[in-house]
Amino acid sequence: MSKPAPHRSNTARYHVVCRDCPTESVERTGVAAAQMRSEHVAETGHRVVVGALSSE
């Protein structure tokens, strides 16, 4: 018998951090985080990372 998938809360957040300037934000969706990253990179050429924050 297989185990059920772990329950995931719908409160996931994504931390967007620029490695080259003080810009950072917390977004509600992965799409919003990717858009924030993409826009900042296009405008500045900076290195930006996105990480999922644990809801636990």
N, C-alpha and C positions, 0 to 999 in steps of 0.2 A: 504494500500500500504506500502510495507516495504522500509526502508531507504537503500540507497546504502552503501556498506562498506566504511569506511573512507579510503582515499588515503594514501598509505604507500610509502614512498620514498625508492628507492633502495640504499640509503646511510646509512642504518643501520650499526652500529658498536657495538662491544661487548668489554667491559672493563673487563680484567682479572686481579685480584689482589690477591697476596699472603698475608695472614694475619700474616705470621711468618717471612717474610724477605722482602727486598725492591723490589722483582720481581713484575712487572706489565707490561701489554701491552694492546694495542687496536687492535682488530682483525676485519677483514672485514666480516667474516661469523660466524654463530653460531658453525659450524663444526670446524673451525679453533680455535675458542675460547675453545671449549670442548677438542680439542686435546692438546692445550697448557696447559690447566688445568690438564688433565690426565697425561701428561708427567712430569709436575712439581711435582705432588703428588707422582707419581711412583718413581721419583728420590730422593725426599726429605722427603716425608711423611707430608709435610706441609698442612695447611688448605688454600684452594684456592677458591675464589668465582668469579662468572661470572655474569655480569649485562649488560642488553641491554641499550645502550645510545640512547636517543631520537634524532631523526633527525630534530626536530623542534626547 
